[in-house]
């Protein structure tokens, strides 16, 4: 702070009090006025009451300042900070001010509406915005019957496996979302099928599903969620099950911490059992109606060539298909799931007895073998070659009549390619069961059993003992003896022994 004053210029002689002429000047601070040489008059007689006496030094700035203060004491007095009068006045003013402050503190607050103070927010007052995610993985739906009510809908709990929720800040990168999904499933992050993830907001429910599109689509998702209220920042993620790990976990105990593994059994249809027998029972129960429809349409013996089978005839190609237990199960399951083609049902033909098998054709006769002829040796061949070079071709046959081509070999016998039933050895005969048992050594016990089952000599028998024969009372070795005797009887009958 600079102070404007007056500079008094004049002449002086020695140390004496002089009255100088005023001249304006500026000096930087009033501290120059505070000098030990400046004091109030005590013993000096002065006409003015408040005259200031200066001990003027020759050729000094301080002396000039003191002279100015002596010339104009009122002007210079305001620059003196501490004087007895100012100190007393300041003390009195401070006492009044303190009293007013105490009164203001003890006074009751005013009833008027107080103005709200503007408080600047800080980063630690509110948490950063975040988005809540729910993960849905589709389950395997069980096979259903066609009689099920078409209006009934499958609930989301039966259709999807839900995981979550978990939150991810909006400022977080795309990798943080994958980490949250991997922790919620749980599974390794590398097993997530990122390209097949779709999303939609939780509200409204009829919102369209959109592809996530990895990092670029994630930024679009975050931008759309930031525009909504905090309560509306909820997203539903739909994705397939993670990839199954290639390496199987060892069955023994290891020191390594196992990685998080996804439980694929939770995706199986409700009611499925680990027991194979119970799975078959559940499958047969679900496909029972369709299977009964197929059995009614294709009964056993619907084709004359196969009286013991269910046969389906392809209408376009004419191919025949045996409708065994496996094919019937697959067809009925496809009808229940709605994936089987609607084939026109061909009316089943009534069962007719199969025609008697024809006799096997006789093998073709063996071709006659040419009579042996002498063959030419190597020497004869060389000699014939020399003669052929010198003469005509007719000379060789005249000179060497024994040079004939080698004897032809017999062709292999022709085997018929058609597979037909063996010739039936059974023909009209008069051999009774008693004669058969007597000639071939069948005991009385076996004779009685054969009579009970209605056996006649020459009937078609099998070497294996089936359940019906075992129930009738036959034993394994006893039935083998009967079968061998029946085979010998057919051979003897064909040879004409019983004619």
Backbone torsions as a table, in degrees:
resi	resn	phi	psi	omega
1	UNK	NA	131.1	178.4
2	UNK	-103.3	149.1	-177.6
3	UNK	-122.7	132.6	177.9
4	UNK	-91.3	132.0	-179.8
5	UNK	-138.4	-162.3	179.5
6	UNK	-124.1	137.7	177.5
7	UNK	-108.1	124.3	-177.4
8	UNK	-102.6	113.8	179.8
9	UNK	-101.9	143.9	179.3
10	UNK	-178.0	-176.2	178.6
11	UNK	-101.2	153.3	178.7
12	UNK	-144.5	154.4	177.6
13	UNK	-135.1	111.1	178.4
14	UNK	69.4	-163.1	178.3
15	UNK	-94.2	103.5	-180.0
16	UNK	-154.1	164.7	177.9
17	UNK	-88.4	123.1	-179.0
18	UNK	-125.6	151.7	174.0
19	UNK	-100.7	120.8	-172.8
20	UNK	-103.8	162.1	177.4
21	UNK	-84.8	135.8	-178.7
22	UNK	-75.1	138.2	173.2
23	UNK	-136.1	134.1	-179.4
24	UNK	-69.2	143.6	176.2
25	UNK	-157.2	167.8	178.4
26	UNK	-125.6	134.0	174.2
27	UNK	-127.8	150.0	-166.2
28	UNK	-67.7	-31.9	-172.1
29	UNK	-150.7	148.2	177.3
30	UNK	-74.8	0.2	179.7
31	UNK	-66.0	-19.4	178.3
32	UNK	-65.9	-25.4	-179.8
33	UNK	-75.3	-18.5	-177.2
34	UNK	-89.5	92.2	-176.0
35	UNK	-134.9	147.8	178.4
36	UNK	-65.8	-15.7	179.0
37	UNK	-81.2	-9.7	-178.6
38	UNK	-99.2	121.9	-178.2
39	UNK	-153.2	165.1	179.3
40	UNK	-80.2	148.5	179.2
41	UNK	-70.3	135.6	178.2
42	UNK	-111.7	-58.1	-173.9
43	UNK	-107.3	-4.1	-176.4
44	UNK	-87.0	132.2	177.2
45	UNK	-78.9	129.4	-178.6
46	UNK	-138.2	148.8	178.4
47	UNK	-70.4	-36.8	179.6
48	UNK	-89.4	148.0	-174.3
49	UNK	-71.2	-42.0	-175.2
50	UNK	-106.3	36.8	179.4
51	UNK	-68.3	145.1	-179.4
52	UNK	-108.5	128.8	-178.9
53	UNK	-99.2	129.3	179.8
54	UNK	-111.9	135.5	169.1
55	UNK	-90.3	93.4	-170.8
56	UNK	-80.7	129.0	174.0
57	UNK	-100.7	146.0	-176.1
58	UNK	-70.1	135.2	177.7
59	UNK	54.7	43.0	178.0
60	UNK	-123.6	143.3	178.2
61	UNK	-68.9	-38.7	179.2
62	UNK	-61.7	-35.7	178.5
63	UNK	-66.3	-38.6	176.8
64	UNK	-63.8	-41.5	-179.8
65	UNK	-64.4	-41.7	179.1
66	UNK	-64.1	-35.3	178.2
67	UNK	-65.3	-39.7	177.8
68	UNK	-64.2	-43.4	179.1
69	UNK	-63.6	-33.8	178.5
70	UNK	-71.7	-32.3	-179.9
71	UNK	-72.5	-39.2	-177.8
72	UNK	-128.1	81.1	-178.1
73	UNK	-68.3	-33.3	-179.4
74	UNK	-68.0	-39.2	179.9
75	UNK	-69.0	-35.9	-177.2
76	UNK	-81.8	-19.6	-174.5
77	UNK	-69.6	-26.9	-177.4
78	UNK	-71.8	-13.6	178.0
79	UNK	-88.1	-6.7	176.9
80	UNK	-85.7	115.0	-175.3
81	UNK	-76.0	-49.2	-174.9
82	UNK	-108.3	105.9	171.3
83	UNK	-130.8	159.2	179.5
84	UNK	-56.4	-37.1	-178.4
85	UNK	-71.2	-45.6	-179.0
86	UNK	-67.2	-34.8	179.6
87	UNK	-66.7	-40.5	178.7
88	UNK	-67.3	-40.3	178.8
89	UNK	-65.4	-41.0	-179.8
90	UNK	-66.8	-37.7	179.0
91	UNK	-64.2	-41.7	178.9
92	UNK	-65.4	-40.9	179.1
93	UNK	-65.6	-38.2	179.0
94	UNK	-65.7	-36.4	179.0
95	UNK	-64.9	-41.7	178.2
96	UNK	-64.5	-39.1	-178.8
97	UNK	-66.8	-40.4	178.7
98	UNK	-65.2	-36.9	179.2
99	UNK	-65.1	-40.1	177.9
100	UNK	-65.4	-38.6	178.7
101	UNK	-64.9	-39.7	178.1
102	UNK	-65.7	-37.7	178.1
103	UNK	-66.0	-37.7	178.9
104	UNK	-66.9	-35.8	-179.8
105	UNK	-70.6	-37.5	-178.0
106	UNK	-81.9	-14.1	-177.5
107	UNK	-71.2	145.3	177.6
108	UNK	-66.2	154.5	-178.8
109	UNK	-69.0	151.7	-179.8
110	UNK	-71.7	146.4	-178.5
111	UNK	-82.5	-9.5	-179.8
112	UNK	-66.2	159.6	-179.4
113	UNK	-68.5	121.9	-179.6
114	UNK	-79.3	145.9	178.0
115	UNK	-75.2	139.6	177.5
116	UNK	-73.3	131.4	178.6
117	UNK	-82.1	134.7	179.1
118	UNK	-79.2	115.7	-179.2
119	UNK	-108.5	125.1	179.0
120	UNK	-74.4	129.7	179.8
121	UNK	-74.7	153.7	178.6
122	UNK	-120.6	166.1	-178.7
123	UNK	-68.8	-22.5	-176.4
124	UNK	-90.6	-5.9	-178.3
125	UNK	-71.5	-45.4	-177.3
126	UNK	-122.0	143.1	177.9
127	UNK	-71.1	156.8	178.6
128	UNK	-66.2	149.5	-179.6
129	UNK	-64.6	147.3	-178.8
130	UNK	-140.7	164.8	-179.3
131	UNK	-119.0	135.0	179.0
132	UNK	-96.0	131.5	-176.4
133	UNK	-118.0	143.4	172.5
134	UNK	-123.5	135.7	-177.6
135	UNK	-108.5	132.3	179.0
136	UNK	-124.9	128.2	179.2
137	UNK	-119.9	127.3	-177.3
138	UNK	-67.9	142.6	177.2
139	UNK	-95.4	169.1	174.1
140	UNK	-85.8	119.2	-177.2
141	UNK	-80.6	139.6	178.9
142	UNK	-74.4	159.9	176.7
143	UNK	-71.1	137.0	-177.4
144	UNK	-120.7	159.4	179.0
145	UNK	-85.5	154.1	-180.0
146	UNK	-70.3	-18.0	179.8
147	UNK	-79.3	-2.8	179.6
148	UNK	-67.1	145.4	-178.7
149	UNK	-61.5	123.0	-177.2
150	UNK	-69.8	-21.6	-178.6
151	UNK	-79.0	-20.7	-178.3
152	UNK	-70.8	136.5	-179.0
153	UNK	-110.9	147.3	178.2
154	UNK	-80.6	132.5	-179.1
155	UNK	-71.5	161.2	179.2
156	UNK	-65.2	-28.2	178.5
157	UNK	-66.1	-31.6	177.5
158	UNK	-83.3	-24.9	-177.6
159	UNK	-88.5	-32.5	-173.1
160	UNK	-129.3	149.6	169.8
161	UNK	-98.6	119.0	-173.7
162	UNK	-96.2	138.4	174.9
163	UNK	-132.8	152.0	-178.8
164	UNK	106.2	-165.9	3.0
165	UNK	-84.2	163.6	172.4
166	UNK	-145.0	154.3	-175.3
167	UNK	-113.1	144.6	177.0
168	UNK	-132.9	127.4	177.6
169	UNK	-59.8	149.4	-179.9
170	UNK	-67.1	-25.9	179.5
171	UNK	-82.7	-5.1	-177.4
172	UNK	-76.0	151.3	178.9
173	UNK	-76.7	177.0	-178.8
174	UNK	-64.1	-30.4	-179.7
175	UNK	-63.8	-30.7	178.2
176	UNK	-66.9	-33.3	176.0
177	UNK	-65.3	-42.5	177.9
178	UNK	-64.4	-37.0	176.9
179	UNK	-63.6	-39.4	178.3
180	UNK	-66.3	-39.3	177.6
181	UNK	-65.3	-43.9	-179.8
182	UNK	-62.7	-35.4	179.1
183	UNK	-75.6	-29.6	-178.3
184	UNK	-79.1	-29.7	-173.9
185	UNK	-68.2	-53.5	-10.9
186	UNK	-91.5	158.3	176.7
187	UNK	-169.3	163.6	173.9
188	UNK	-62.8	147.9	-177.3
189	UNK	-63.0	-30.5	-178.3
190	UNK	-71.4	-15.6	-178.8
191	UNK	-88.4	-1.5	-179.5
192	UNK	-80.7	132.3	176.9
193	UNK	-86.1	88.3	-173.8
194	UNK	-65.3	-35.8	-174.0
195	UNK	-69.0	-16.2	-176.3
196	UNK	-106.3	12.8	179.4
197	UNK	-83.8	130.2	173.2
198	UNK	-122.6	158.3	-176.0
199	UNK	-142.0	161.4	171.9
200	UNK	-159.3	152.2	176.9
201	UNK	-68.2	154.0	-179.0
202	UNK	-67.6	-34.2	177.1
203	UNK	-126.7	134.5	-1.2
204	UNK	-76.7	161.5	-176.5
205	UNK	-69.4	-27.5	-179.2
206	UNK	-90.3	20.3	179.1
207	UNK	-66.9	149.3	-178.0
208	UNK	-79.4	140.9	176.9
209	UNK	-79.1	137.4	-178.4
210	UNK	-124.1	147.5	176.7
211	UNK	-71.0	139.2	-178.4
212	UNK	-70.6	-41.7	176.2
213	UNK	70.1	29.7	176.1
214	UNK	59.0	-136.3	-169.7
215	UNK	-68.9	-39.9	-177.8
216	UNK	-67.1	-46.1	177.9
217	UNK	-66.4	-28.6	178.0
218	UNK	-64.8	-37.3	177.9
219	UNK	-65.5	-36.3	176.1
220	UNK	-64.8	-41.1	178.0
221	UNK	-60.3	-46.9	-177.8
222	UNK	-64.5	-41.3	180.0
223	UNK	-62.4	-40.6	179.5
224	UNK	-69.1	-36.5	-179.3
225	UNK	-73.6	-30.8	179.4
226	UNK	-65.6	-25.2	179.7
227	UNK	-77.7	-11.8	-178.3
228	UNK	-94.2	167.5	176.3
229	UNK	-68.9	159.1	-179.6
230	UNK	-56.9	-33.5	-179.7
231	UNK	-73.1	-17.8	-179.2
232	UNK	-97.5	5.4	-179.6
233	UNK	-88.4	67.4	178.8
234	UNK	-130.4	129.9	-173.5
235	UNK	-125.7	139.0	175.6
236	UNK	-105.0	124.1	179.6
237	UNK	-105.9	126.9	177.1
238	UNK	-112.8	127.0	-175.5
239	UNK	-153.2	153.6	176.0
240	UNK	-73.1	171.7	179.2
241	UNK	-65.0	148.9	179.3
242	UNK	-65.3	163.1	-179.8
243	UNK	-69.8	138.7	178.0
244	UNK	-72.6	139.9	-179.9
245	UNK	-66.9	145.6	-180.0
246	UNK	-74.9	-35.5	-178.6
247	UNK	-91.2	130.5	178.3
248	UNK	-83.9	147.4	178.9
249	UNK	-74.7	130.9	179.7
250	UNK	-62.9	147.3	-178.1
251	UNK	-76.6	-20.0	-180.0
252	UNK	-87.6	166.3	-176.9
253	UNK	-80.1	131.4	178.0
254	UNK	-124.3	161.0	-179.9
255	UNK	-78.7	-18.3	-178.1
256	UNK	-71.5	145.6	177.0
257	UNK	-77.9	122.4	-176.9
258	UNK	-67.9	141.9	177.7
259	UNK	-70.0	160.1	178.7
260	UNK	-63.5	133.1	-176.2
261	UNK	-122.7	139.0	178.9
262	UNK	-83.4	138.1	-178.8
263	UNK	-89.0	98.4	-178.0
264	UNK	-73.1	-16.9	180.0
265	UNK	-66.8	-21.5	179.1
266	UNK	-71.3	-14.5	178.4
267	UNK	-87.0	-8.3	-179.9
268	UNK	-69.2	153.9	179.9
269	UNK	-63.8	151.2	-177.8
270	UNK	-66.6	134.8	179.7
271	UNK	96.7	-10.1	179.0
272	UNK	-70.0	144.7	-177.4
273	UNK	-120.9	156.0	177.4
274	UNK	-73.8	-19.1	-179.4
275	UNK	-75.8	131.3	179.9
276	UNK	-65.8	-38.7	-179.7
277	UNK	-64.0	-41.5	178.7
278	UNK	-68.6	-33.0	175.9
279	UNK	-65.8	-39.2	177.2
280	UNK	-64.6	-40.9	179.2
281	UNK	-63.5	-43.6	178.8
282	UNK	-65.0	-37.5	179.4
283	UNK	-67.5	-44.7	179.5
284	UNK	-64.5	-34.8	179.0
285	UNK	-68.5	-37.9	-179.2
286	UNK	-72.1	-30.7	-176.9
287	UNK	-105.2	16.3	-174.0
288	UNK	-64.1	-43.9	-175.8
289	UNK	-66.2	-44.6	-179.7
290	UNK	-68.7	-35.4	179.2
291	UNK	-66.6	-39.9	177.6
292	UNK	-63.9	-35.6	177.7
293	UNK	-65.3	-41.3	178.5
294	UNK	-68.1	-40.6	179.8
295	UNK	-65.7	-33.0	177.5
296	UNK	-71.8	-35.5	-178.8
297	UNK	-76.8	-37.2	-178.2
298	UNK	-120.1	82.4	179.3
299	UNK	-75.3	168.6	177.3
300	UNK	-69.2	133.3	-179.6
301	UNK	84.3	21.8	179.6
302	UNK	-75.1	-7.8	176.4
303	UNK	-119.9	132.1	-175.3
304	UNK	-64.9	-27.3	-178.8
305	UNK	-78.2	-17.4	-178.2
306	UNK	-133.2	80.7	-174.5
307	UNK	-70.5	-14.2	-176.8
308	UNK	-108.4	12.8	-175.5
309	UNK	-128.9	158.6	168.1
310	UNK	-93.5	123.4	-172.9
311	UNK	-122.7	134.2	173.8
312	UNK	-111.6	129.0	-178.5
313	UNK	-104.8	122.6	177.0
314	UNK	-71.4	121.4	-173.3
315	UNK	-66.5	-30.7	-175.7
316	UNK	-83.3	-43.6	-175.5
317	UNK	-99.3	-20.6	-177.0
318	UNK	80.2	7.9	179.0
319	UNK	-70.1	148.6	179.7
320	UNK	-107.4	138.7	-179.7
321	UNK	-128.0	131.3	177.4
322	UNK	-80.7	117.6	179.1
323	UNK	-85.2	77.8	178.4
324	UNK	-80.5	-173.3	-175.0
325	UNK	-63.6	-40.7	-178.0
326	UNK	-67.3	-45.1	-178.7
327	UNK	-67.1	-37.4	177.0
328	UNK	-63.7	-38.9	178.4
329	UNK	-66.0	-42.3	179.8
330	UNK	-65.8	-42.2	-178.7
331	UNK	-65.5	-44.9	-179.4
332	UNK	-66.6	-36.2	176.9
333	UNK	-66.1	-39.0	176.8
334	UNK	-65.9	-35.3	176.4
335	UNK	-67.6	-36.9	178.7
336	UNK	-68.8	-37.0	179.7
337	UNK	-82.1	-9.5	-179.8
338	UNK	80.9	15.1	-179.3
339	UNK	-102.5	-7.3	179.8
340	UNK	-81.3	142.1	177.4
341	UNK	-70.2	145.2	178.0
342	UNK	-84.0	90.5	-179.6
343	UNK	-87.1	140.5	177.1
344	UNK	-65.3	128.1	-177.9
345	UNK	-74.7	123.6	178.5
346	UNK	-84.8	132.1	179.7
347	UNK	-60.4	136.6	179.9
348	UNK	-74.6	136.0	178.1
349	UNK	-83.8	146.9	179.7
350	UNK	-64.7	148.0	-179.3
351	UNK	-70.2	128.9	177.8
352	UNK	-124.7	150.3	178.7
353	UNK	-64.9	143.0	-179.8
354	UNK	-71.9	146.3	179.3
355	UNK	-66.9	154.8	179.2
356	UNK	-65.7	138.1	-179.8
357	UNK	-65.3	138.9	-179.9
358	UNK	-77.5	156.8	177.8
359	UNK	-69.2	147.9	177.9
360	UNK	-68.1	137.7	-179.7
361	UNK	-67.1	149.4	179.8
362	UNK	-68.9	143.2	178.6
363	UNK	-65.4	148.6	-179.4
364	UNK	-65.2	151.4	180.0
365	UNK	-67.0	149.4	179.2
366	UNK	-73.9	128.9	-179.8
367	UNK	-64.6	149.2	-178.7
368	UNK	-69.7	143.0	179.7
369	UNK	-93.9	134.3	179.8
370	UNK	-63.6	147.9	178.3
371	UNK	-63.5	148.1	-179.6
372	UNK	-67.3	143.7	179.0
373	UNK	-129.7	150.0	177.6
374	UNK	-66.4	136.9	-179.3
375	UNK	-102.4	154.8	-178.1
376	UNK	-81.1	143.8	177.0
377	UNK	-87.6	-179.4	-179.4
378	UNK	-69.3	-35.1	179.2
379	UNK	-66.2	-41.0	178.4
380	UNK	-64.3	-36.6	179.6
381	UNK	-66.4	-41.5	178.8
382	UNK	-65.6	-41.7	178.9
383	UNK	-65.0	-38.6	178.7
384	UNK	-66.9	-32.0	177.9
385	UNK	-66.5	-41.0	179.1
386	UNK	-65.7	-41.1	180.0
387	UNK	-68.5	-33.0	-179.8
388	UNK	-67.9	-32.9	179.4
389	UNK	-70.3	-31.3	-176.7
390	UNK	-91.4	-27.1	-176.4
391	UNK	-128.7	-172.3	-179.5
392	UNK	-77.3	171.6	-178.6
393	UNK	-71.6	-26.3	-177.8
394	UNK	-74.6	-18.3	-178.1
395	UNK	-68.9	-33.8	-176.4
396	UNK	-62.6	-44.0	-179.8
397	UNK	-68.5	-28.6	-179.9
398	UNK	-76.2	-43.5	-177.4
399	UNK	-74.3	-35.3	-176.7
400	UNK	-125.8	80.2	179.9
401	UNK	-70.1	-17.6	-178.3
402	UNK	-81.7	-6.9	179.7
403	UNK	-79.9	84.5	178.8
404	UNK	-107.5	157.7	176.6
405	UNK	-64.6	153.0	-179.3
406	UNK	-60.4	155.9	-177.6
407	UNK	-65.3	139.6	179.2
408	UNK	-70.9	144.7	177.3
409	UNK	-87.0	153.0	-178.4
410	UNK	-74.3	134.3	177.1
411	UNK	-68.6	154.4	178.1
412	UNK	-66.2	148.8	-179.3
413	UNK	-65.9	142.0	-179.6
414	UNK	-75.6	130.3	178.4
415	UNK	-108.2	125.2	-179.8
416	UNK	-63.0	134.9	-178.4
417	UNK	-80.6	-24.7	-178.2
418	UNK	-75.9	134.3	178.9
419	UNK	-97.1	108.8	179.0
420	UNK	-117.3	168.8	179.1
421	UNK	-68.6	150.4	178.8
422	UNK	-64.5	155.4	-179.4
423	UNK	-61.6	138.2	-178.5
424	UNK	-75.5	120.6	179.7
425	UNK	-81.4	-6.0	-174.8
426	UNK	-82.2	124.1	173.4
427	UNK	-140.1	176.3	-177.0
428	UNK	-62.1	125.3	178.0
429	UNK	-147.2	167.6	-177.9
430	UNK	-115.4	22.6	-178.9
431	UNK	-82.0	124.4	178.9
432	UNK	-91.6	173.5	179.7
433	UNK	-67.5	-34.3	178.7
434	UNK	-66.1	-42.7	178.7
435	UNK	-64.8	-39.7	-179.9
436	UNK	-62.6	-45.0	-178.9
437	UNK	-68.5	-34.2	-179.8
438	UNK	-71.1	-45.6	-176.6
439	UNK	-69.1	-32.6	-173.1
440	UNK	-110.1	13.9	169.8
441	UNK	71.2	38.1	176.2
442	UNK	-89.5	126.8	-176.1
443	UNK	-71.9	173.8	-174.7
444	UNK	-68.4	-34.9	179.6
445	UNK	-63.2	-46.6	178.4
446	UNK	-66.9	-33.3	178.0
447	UNK	-61.9	-40.9	179.5
448	UNK	-66.4	-41.6	179.5
449	UNK	-65.1	-40.2	178.4
450	UNK	-65.0	-35.3	178.8
451	UNK	-69.0	-35.5	179.8
452	UNK	-67.5	-37.4	-178.4
453	UNK	-85.8	-2.8	177.3
454	UNK	79.2	34.5	-178.4
455	UNK	-78.9	139.3	173.1
456	UNK	-122.6	144.4	179.5
457	UNK	-57.9	130.9	-180.0
458	UNK	97.2	-2.7	177.3
459	UNK	-66.8	154.8	179.0
460	UNK	-71.5	123.1	-179.9
461	UNK	-126.6	160.1	178.2
462	UNK	-117.6	146.9	-177.6
463	UNK	-70.8	-24.7	-178.9
464	UNK	-82.7	147.5	179.1
465	UNK	-93.1	110.0	-178.9
466	UNK	-86.0	179.8	-176.0
467	UNK	-67.8	-35.0	-179.2
468	UNK	-65.5	-42.6	179.3
469	UNK	-68.0	-37.4	178.4
470	UNK	-65.7	-36.9	177.7
471	UNK	-68.4	-28.8	178.8
472	UNK	-74.2	-17.1	177.1
473	UNK	118.4	0.8	-179.9
474	UNK	-75.3	147.3	173.3
475	UNK	-100.8	169.1	-175.5
476	UNK	-64.5	-53.6	-175.7
477	UNK	-74.6	-31.0	176.0
478	UNK	-64.2	-40.6	178.3
479	UNK	-69.4	-33.9	176.9
480	UNK	-63.5	-39.4	177.7
481	UNK	-64.3	-39.6	178.2
482	UNK	-65.8	-41.9	-179.8
483	UNK	-63.4	-44.2	179.4
484	UNK	-64.5	-38.6	177.9
485	UNK	-65.6	-37.1	178.6
486	UNK	-66.8	-37.4	177.3
487	UNK	-64.8	-43.4	179.0
488	UNK	-65.3	-34.5	177.9
489	UNK	-64.3	-39.5	178.8
490	UNK	-65.2	-38.7	178.2
491	UNK	-66.1	-44.1	179.6
492	UNK	-65.9	-36.4	178.9
493	UNK	-66.0	-40.3	178.0
494	UNK	-68.4	-28.5	179.2
495	UNK	-79.5	-7.5	177.6
496	UNK	89.6	21.9	-178.7
497	UNK	-68.9	-34.1	-174.9
498	UNK	-102.6	18.2	178.1
499	UNK	-74.2	NA	NA
